[in-house]
Amino acid sequence: MEPLTDIITLLQPKAVLSKLVSGAGKWSVRYERFGHPSFAIVIEGACWLAIDGQNPTLLKKGNFVFLPTTPNFTLGSDLETKPIVISAETYSEQVSERRHGEQTSEPNVLLQGGYFTCDPINESLLLKFLPEMIHISSTNAGIESLRQIIGLIEKEIGSENIGRDLILGRLVEILLLETLRSSGLDKNLQKVGLLAGLRDSQISVALKNIHADVSHKWSLAELGRQAGMSRSSFADRFAKTVGITPIDYLLQLRMALAKKMLFTERRSVSEVAFAVGYESASAFSVAFRRSIGISPGAFARGG
């Protein structure tokens, strides 16, 4: 498979909630770290988004924002108003609309937002390869697709139709893929990580080859050759671009796939070992325990 498809398949996203967020007058709210991926698109007006440790971002009409792990952030009409703290429990409440600021005035900003959950087996591992925030402007070619997908998610959440959960799961997968695809060419989005690696014409060759055949006995020399680079130059550039060494990336991908096969697909340790590139179950077990902290058998049993 190709890298983005692999990541989304392993994340197994499931839609949980979508709601309107509106604001009127002067207002500011501070959301505590939530941990799950969240998204929003600005339907009308504009507001400020300030993630801890980053420069504030003005979200304008038509803009889309995606937070893979939803860290602490402040949202408001301005950056001077003292924010009201919103807990993680309040954030996840099932309501059709959440109003900030003046409660009786016409809103001057309206967003459609939501969050979803991922398979906890690999969520923390895989989301770390993504940037802390993805901000897509209204001029991006993919923004209309994102708007339509969010509209479909909102409609499906409000229904009781047969197959609702299955459809929502697929819609969130499409939303995530379209988000990553639409942001992939923005060189200012992520300096280090998976998207940065996929933007690099040579490093992307290595990433795609690894994902296409994870069980292959990859070496730095072979990956470097395929990327048109020397072994040492490739290793250095991959680490600087993706954030970890090529061998560590391969190991983490193999362990992510192995965890899914063991726990979700209930495959035997031997089957999994050969599927992810180990010559024996014992060699795989040693690598798995070193990486995950428990044996494959214990992990499969929910240990």
Helices and strands as residue ranges (DSSP letters): H 3-11, E 14-24, E 28-31, E 38-45, E 47-51, E 57-59, E 64-67, E 73-76, E 84-86, H 88-91, E 97-101, E 109-117, H 123-127, E 134-136, H 143-157, H 164-183, H 194-199, H 203-212, H 220-226, H 231-242, H 246-259, I 260-264, H 269-275, H 281-292, H 296-300
